[in-house]
Amino acid sequence: METEKDASARPAALAPEPPLATTALTDSALAPTGPRRRSPALRRALIASVTGCLVLGGVVVLLPDGSGKAAPPALGPAGRAMAAVGAGAPAALPDLTALIGEREAHLRAHPGDEQSWAVLGSAYVERGLRTGDVASYPKAEQALRTSMKARPDDGAGNVEALTGLAALANARHDFRAAKKWGELATMQAPKRWTTYPVLIDAYRGLGDTKGVGRALESLQQLGGGAPALMTAGRVYQDRGWREDAGAALTDAAALAEAPAQKAACLYRVGELAWERGEPVEALRYYGAALAADPDHHPALAGKGRALAALGRSGEALSAYQAALAQRAEPQYALELGELYESLNLLPAARAQYDALRARVRQESTGGVNDERILGLFEADHGDPDEAVRRLETEWKRHGSPQSADALGWALHRAGDDEEALEYAKKAHEKGPRSAQFAYHRGEIERELGTYGAARRHIGEALRINPYFSPLGAKAAKGALDSLGEPPEGGPEQVYPPAPPRPRYSGSSPSGSGSGTKPRGTAPKTSKPSKRR
């Protein structure tokens, strides 16, 4: 776990992007119905820019025509979606829906337009991420692969579709596939910054810290404004560089213009405060994120965590229920179930656990991999042996610190603490500074009888965040109390062993004549000392 760094290792600060100038984009411009068409190069450049940013919330600079004419007419919903993306933000959900409908209609008339297929596929990915509509993912895959097939040479040069496929794989938690598509996109367009955030997400999911570093360096050299700063902030957070992460994310929030993008940045700042064990500060940022975008479900779930830590259980339950109404995320169901269980509301907890299983089954129909969260659930609330089976497969597929922690904990719950400790060490030493990672390692060490290490790591978990889990934090406090204080003088192993007591024959050093000799041996005369 990296907590310190040399000044020479710090990445250069990202300079803010210059103000954006955008052209008017009308609905008719999105789907030309007359015989006049843009040149293929111009049309490809425009739609390619939109495609990359639709998934990433990126920045597109569309220069005005300089004609000096009056302001353009008001944009329709699809035009607003294009304009929002051009300003560096994801589109509002109603406008995104309008854009999807417009592209679908256009492609019915022009089925060979590979760029519009790429736009449509990326829009489906964005809709699935924002709403949890996993049925959007098979549609996205079909659209993106159609875009690839429509381009000669098996899609060579179709960076927009490659980036969309990488984003789709990330959304499905298939980080190996995301890495493949992302690396192809960056190889074909190394100067296009929109290809790098999806590749960084893939490397993060695989635990490839070197890959993350290389891709982040390339992104920083190319710019990218608020989305690049947000990506950098998440990488710094993984490295334990909390001050740098907070600075990058705060700058990203200041640069963000669209409400959804600003909410995402503020939520991440709140997560930093939560990880430090500061629920009041976290709640403030979660509230600011929700003020920017009331439909931002991660901030609603974060608000539930913070309120529970502050003892405001009724409000916490309401916040979690609101988050699940926005998106039935398995992680939210697990957290809400454990909150109910901590309040001794066991029937409500079981209902959430049943909902978690049902949601995992539903998401699997869209190709989403929820093995890690399902494994953690089975380890604590179901079948630990089943958890080990699932998480061993997940570890082989995605060797991230999160996967190592989950597998280590499942092995502990299944009774194999020696192997569990190997994975817990990998997670704790290579992953972010996490209260959960430290607690899991400490509990495993306590079971193995290494009480000094257990006391150290469980105490570390509670120092990082004494509210990290409604069930886990309580268990950690109980475990630390059971371990008690270390014995006076510290552990024996910090002192050299006492030398063996010499056996004297004849007189003792004090001349008392009380020496002893081994039974059955003749007395030996002590040799004179060589010291003068």
N, C-alpha and C positions, 0 to 999 in steps of 0.2 A: 504494500500500500504506500503510495507516494504522497508524502506530506510536506516535503521541503524541496526546493529547487534552486539552482544557481541562477544568478541574474542573467548569465549568458544564455540560459536555456529558455528564458521567457520569450514567447512569440511576440512579434511586433504588433502593436495596437492596430486595430482596424480603423481606418479613417472613415468618417461618415460619407455617405454618397452625396453628390451634389443634388440640388433640387431637380425633380423630375419634370419633364415637359411631355404631355400626352396629347395625342391627336384625338379628335372626335371619332368614336366608333359607334356607328348606328347599327340597329338590327339588320338593316338591309345590307350593310357592309359585311356582316358575318356570313350571309348566305346569298350570294349573288344569284338572281333568278334570270336576268337578261343574258344576252349573248356575250356582253363584254366581260372579259376575265382579266385578272391581274396576271402579270408575267409569272411563270412558275417559280422563279427565284424569289420574287418579292413575296408571293403568297406563302412560300415555304418558310421564309425568314420570319414573317409575322406570326404564323400559327405555331412555328417551332418555339418562339419565345413564350407564347401563351401557354403551350403545353408544359414546358419546364416549370413555369411559375405556378401553374394551377395546382400542382402537387406540393410545391415548396414554398408558396407564398413569396416568390422571388420578385426581382426588380427588372422591369423592362423600360427602356428609354425609347419612346416613340416621338420623334422630333416633329414639331409643327411644320406646316407647309410654308409658313412665312408670308402668306398672302395678305394678312392684315384684315381679313373679313371679320364680320361680327361673330359673336359667340355662337357655337353650334347649338342645334336644338337639343332638348332634353333626351337622354338616352332611355331606351327601353330596358327591360330586365336583363336580356342577354347582353346588351351593350354595357350595362352597368357591371355585369360580371367580368367582361373583358377589360373594362376600365379599372375595376378594382384590382384585378390581377396585374394590370400594367402599372399600377401605383405601388406594387410590392405587397399585396395582401391577398388572402383567400377571399373568394366571393362570398357574399351573403347566401345562405342556403336557398332562399326562394329564387335568387338570381342564378345560382348554380343549377337549380332545377330547370330554369328557363333555358340556360345555355345547353344543357343536355337535350332538352326537347328540340331546340333549334338544330343542333348537329345531327340528331337522329333524322329529322325531316330532310335536311340537306343530303344526308348519305343515302336516303331512299332514292333520291333523284341522281346522285353522283356517287355510286358505290365504289368507284375506283380512286377516290380522293384519299390517299394514304395519310396525308397530314390531318385531315378532319377525323379519320379513325383514331389517330394518336391523341388528338384533343379529347374526343369522346371517351376513350379508355382512361385517360388521366382524370377526367371529370368524374367518372364512376369510382375510381380509387378514392378521390377526395370525398365523395359523398359517403362511401362506406366508412371512412375514417371518422367523419364528422357525426354520423348518425348511428353507426353500428349496424347498418343494413348490409349484412354479409352477402346477400344475394347480388349486390353490386359487383362483387369481386369476380365471379365467373363472367359477367358481362364485360368487365374491364379487360379480362384476359382475352376474351374473344375479339374485342375491338382492337387491342394492341397487336395481337398476332395477325389480324387481318391487315393492319397497317404495315407490318413487316412483310407479309406475303405480296402486298401490292407494289412494293419497291423491288426493282430488279436486284439480282445478286443476293437473294435471300435477306433483304432488308439492310444490306450494307449501307452505312451512312445515315440510317434512320435513327438518329440520336434521340429524337423525341419519343419514339416508341420504346427504345431501350431504357431511357430514363423512367418512363411510365411502368415498364415491367419491373424495374428495380424497386420502385415505390410500392408496387403491388405486392412483391415478395416480402418487403419489410412489413407491410400491413398484415400479411398473413403469418408473420414471425418465421419466415423461411429465409434465414439470413445467408445461407449458402447460395441460394438462387439469386438473392439480391446482390451479393458480391459479384457473381458472374455477370449479370446484366449491367451493374454499375461500372465494373471495370471495362466492359466493352464500350460503354458510352463515353467514359473518360478517355479511352484510347482513340476513339474516333473523333472526339471534339475536346481536346485537352484544355482549350482556352475558354470553354463554356462553363461558367461557374455553377450553373444550375445542376450539373451532373454530380457535383461533389457531395452535397449534403446527404443524398440517398446512399451514396457509397460509404460515407462515414457512419451512417446508421447501421449499415450491414456489418462493417468492421466492429462496431461496438457490440452488436448482437453476437458476434463470434468471439469476442474477447481478444481481438487482434489489435493490441495497443500500438504496435509499430505501423500497421496500416492506417490506423486513425491519425497518427501523427503526420504521416506523409500526405494524406488527403487533406488534412486541415491546413497544412502549410501551403498547398496548392490553392486552396480556397481563399486563404488570406491574401495571397499574392494577386488573385483575380478580383478581389472585392466582393460585393454582394450585399452590402448594407445590413439592414436589420436581420434578414434570415441568416446571413453568415455570422453575425454576432451571436445570434441565438444558438447556432450550432456550436460555435466556439465555447459558449458558456456551458453547454451540456458536457462537452469534452473536459473542460476544466473541473467541472463538478465530479466527473468520474475519477479524475486524477487527485482529488482532494484539495485542489487549489480554490478554496471557497471564496477568498477575496477577489481573485481574478474572475471567477464565475459570476459573482454578484455584480462586478463592474460591467462585464460584457452583457449580461442579461438586462441590467438597468439601462445601459446605453441602447440596447435593442428596443426596449419598451419606449424610450424617448424618441427613437427614430420611426417606430411603427406608426402608420397613419390609419390603417383599417382597424376597426374594433376587434375583430377576431385575432389578428396578429398581436395587437397590444395585450389582449387577454392572455394569450399563450405565453408571452414574455413575463408578465406579472405573476402568472401562476408559477413559473419556474423560480422566480425570486422567492415566492412563498415557500416552495419546496426546500430551498436552501435554509430558510429560517426554521422550517419544521425539522430538518435533519440535525440542526444545532440544538434542538430541544427548546425552541422559543415559540410556543403555540400562539401567544398574543400577537407577535410580529407576523407569524405565518398567516393568522386570521386576517390581519390588515391587508396583506397582499392578495389573499384569496378574494376578499371582498372587493378590492380594486379591480381584479380580473373580471369578476361578475358584474361590476358596474360597467365595464367596457363591453362585455358580451354576456348577457344573462343566461345564454344557453351553453356556456363553457362547462361541460360536465366534469372535467378533471378538477376544476376549482371548486365545484360543489362537493365532490368527494373529499378534497383537501379540507374544506370548511368543516365537514363532518368529523374528520380526524382531530382537528384543532379544538373544536367545541367539546368533543369527548374528553380530551386531555384536560380541559378547563372545568370539567365536571358538569357541563351543560348538556346532559344526556338527551333530554327531549329535543332540543334544537339540533343536536348531532344526528339523531335518528331521522329527523325531517330532511336534513341536508343530504344524507345518504339516499333516502327515498327519492328525492328530487334528482339526484345524479343518475340513479337507476332508471328513472322515468325518461331521462334524456338519452341514455345509452345503457343497455343491460350488460355492462362489463363484468366478467367473472370476478375480477379483482375487487370491484365494489361490493359484490354479493358476499365474498369471503370476509371482507372487513366489517360489513354490516352484521353478518352472522356472528362474528366473534364479539362485536359490541353487544349484541343481544345476549350472548352467552355470559359475558362479563357482568351483565345486569341480572343474571339468573332468569332470563326470559327464554327458556329452552325451546318451547314450541316455535316461537318466532325465529330462533336461531336455526332450527332444523328446516324451517320453510326456506330460509335463505340458502342453506346448503343444498337443498333440493333444486332450487332455482339455479344455483351455480352449475350443477351437473347438467341440467337441461340446457343452459346457455352454451356450455362447452359443446354439447352434442349439436346444437343448432349451428354454432360457428364452424364446426368441422365440415358442414355441408358447403360452406363457402371457401374451404381450403385453409382455414385458420388453424394454426398450431397453438393449442393452449396447454401443452403437456406440463410446462413448468408450474403454472398456477394450480393445475389439477393435481400434480404430484405433491405440492405443499399441502393442499387441502386433504388429500388422502393420508398423508403422514400424520397429521394432527387430529383429524376427525373421521377417518375412514380406515383403510387397510394399508398399513405401512409397507407390507411386502409388495403390494401393487404399486405403491408410490416409488419404491426402489426400482422396480421393473421399468416403469415409465421414465424415470429420471435418468437411469443409466443410458437409455436410448437417447434422451435429450442431450445428455452430456457429450456423447459421441458425436452428435449432430452439431451442437452449438456449445463449444467449450468456454463459455463466459463465466466470470465470477459468480453471477446470479445462479447459473446452472450448477456450479460447484457447491454453493451454499445449500441449494435445495436438495441435491443428492446427499450431501453430508448429513443434513438434518433427517432425511428419510432413513438413511442407514442407522443413525442413532435411535430413531423411534422403532426400527426393526430389530435393535439389539446388537448391531455390529459396530461398536464404538471405535475400535482400532482403525478400521477402514474409514469410518466416518470422519475421524480426526484429520486424515490426509486431505480430504476434500474441504473440510472447514478451514484448514490452514491456507489452501489455495485461494479460497474466497476472501478470507480476512486479510491476507498479505498482498494479493494482487488486485483486489476490488476497491471500490470507494470506501470511505470511512463510514461504516454502517453500524448502527446499534444492533440491528438484527444479526448481522454477521458475527459481531463480537459475542453476543449472547449465545448464539448457537454453538460457537466454539467453546465458550466457557462451560456450558452445560455438558457437552461431550467430555471435556476434561474432568469435570466433577464426577461423572460416572466412571471414568478410568482411574480415579483416585489421585490425580495430580492436582491437589487442592490449591497449591499456590498459584498455578497458572489459571485455574478455574476462578479463583477469587479475583485475579487481575483482570480477566477478560469480561466477566460478568459485571464487575465494577466499571470497566470501561464502557460497556453498553449503556449503563445507567447514567454515566457522565455525559455521553454523547447526546442521548435523548431519553430522559426518564419516562417518557410517555409513548415509546415507539410502537407499542401494541397494547390494546386493552387486556389481553390475556398474557402476552409475553412479558410485559413490564411487571405485572403482578408476580408472575412466576420467578422472574429475575430477582426481585426484591426478596422473595421467600428463600430462594437458593442462596443469596448472599448472606442472609441472616443465619441460615443453617450452617454455613461455612464458618461463621464467627470471625473473630480477629486472629491474625497470625500469632504464633507463640512468641513470647518475649525473646529478644535476641535475634530474631529472624530465623529463616530456615537453616537447618544444619549444614546444607551443602555449600553455604557461602563461607564457611570456616574450614581451614585445613584440619584434617583429623589429628587428634591428640597423639603425641608420640607414645610408644609402649613404655610402660613403667619398667625401669631397669631392675634386675634381680641381683642383689649383692650377696656375697658370701663373707663370712667373718663379720666385720663391723660395718655399720651403716655409715653414710657420709658424715653423719653427725657424731659418729663414734659411740653410738648407743649399743652396738652389738646386737641389733635386732634384725640382722639380715636373714634372708630365706634362701633356700636352695631347692632345686627340683628334686623330687623324690627319687631315690635310687642312684644318685650321682655323687661323686666325691666333690667336696668343696674346692672351688677354684680361687686362686689369689687374684685380687684385682690388679690390673696393670697400672703402673704409675702414669699419671697424666703427663702429656708432652708439653702442656702449657707451663711456662716459667713465671 
